[in-house]
Amino acid sequence: LAYATCKVPVRILGGEADIVVNNLFHGWNAARLLPDAQFELIAGAGHMLHHFHIEEVVAASRGLLEG
């Protein structure tokens, strides 16, 4: 995998109640492999974070822009 060559900060958000993706396995592991990544598990959230947890998605995006 080329994860180690990623040169930009990454934030991975996952829903705690997601029944489509195992975020603790996939999201956490991806964040662990990327040099400057953070993983955040959103309590009570399902798979479609960008529809139902817009504030968290925007906050993560702003955090990337602000450094």
Secondary structure, DSSP 8 states (H G I E B T S, - for coil): --GGG--S-EEEEEETT-SSS-TTTHHHHHHHHSTTEEEEEETT--S-HHHH-HHHHHHHHHHHHH-
